[in-house]
């Protein structure tokens, strides 16, 4: 079972990654900041990554 500290730490990391991504920072840069070697790992930390990507795609097409 995970400790409360670990859960809070993961929450902070997910929020950090999600906010950087929502602000437009490239995924590769977020991955470096988080110390991940694999971008797929970073994607797992971003809340609603695929939904954000899909909505962004729709908006770009509309413009």
C-alpha positions in Angstrom: 0.0 0.0 0.0 1.3 3.4 -0.9 1.9 6.0 1.8 0.1 9.3 1.9 3.4 11.1 1.1 3.9 9.1 -2.0 0.3 9.8 -3.2 0.7 13.5 -2.6 4.1 13.5 -4.4 2.5 11.8 -7.4 -0.3 14.3 -7.4 2.1 17.2 -7.4 4.1 15.6 -10.3 0.9 15.0 -12.3 -0.3 18.6 -11.8 3.2 20.0 -12.7 3.3 18.0 -15.9 -0.3 18.7 -16.8 0.0 22.5 -16.3 3.2 22.7 -18.3 1.6 20.7 -21.1 -1.6 22.9 -21.1 0.6 26.0 -21.2 2.1 24.7 -24.5 5.5 23.3 -23.3 6.7 20.5 -25.6 6.3 17.0 -24.2 10.1 16.3 -24.7 11.0 19.3 -22.5 8.5 18.2 -19.8 10.0 14.8 -19.9 13.5 16.2 -19.3 12.2 18.3 -16.3 10.6 15.2 -14.8 13.7 13.0 -15.3 11.9 10.6 -17.7 13.9 8.7 -20.3 10.7 7.7 -22.2 8.1 10.2 -23.3 5.4 7.6 -22.9 6.1 7.7 -19.1 5.6 11.5 -19.2 2.3 11.1 -21.1 1.1 8.9 -18.2 1.6 11.9 -15.8 -0.5 14.3 -17.8 -4.2 14.4 -16.9 -6.4 13.6 -19.9 -3.4 13.7 -22.3 -5.2 12.1 -25.2 -8.3 14.2 -24.7 -6.2 17.4 -24.7 -4.4 16.3 -27.9 -7.7 15.5 -29.7 -9.3 18.8 -28.7 -6.2 20.7 -29.8 -6.3 18.9 -33.1 -10.0 19.9 -33.6 -9.2 23.5 -32.7 -6.3 23.7 -35.1 -8.5 22.4 -38.0 -11.2 24.9 -37.2 -8.7 27.8 -37.5 
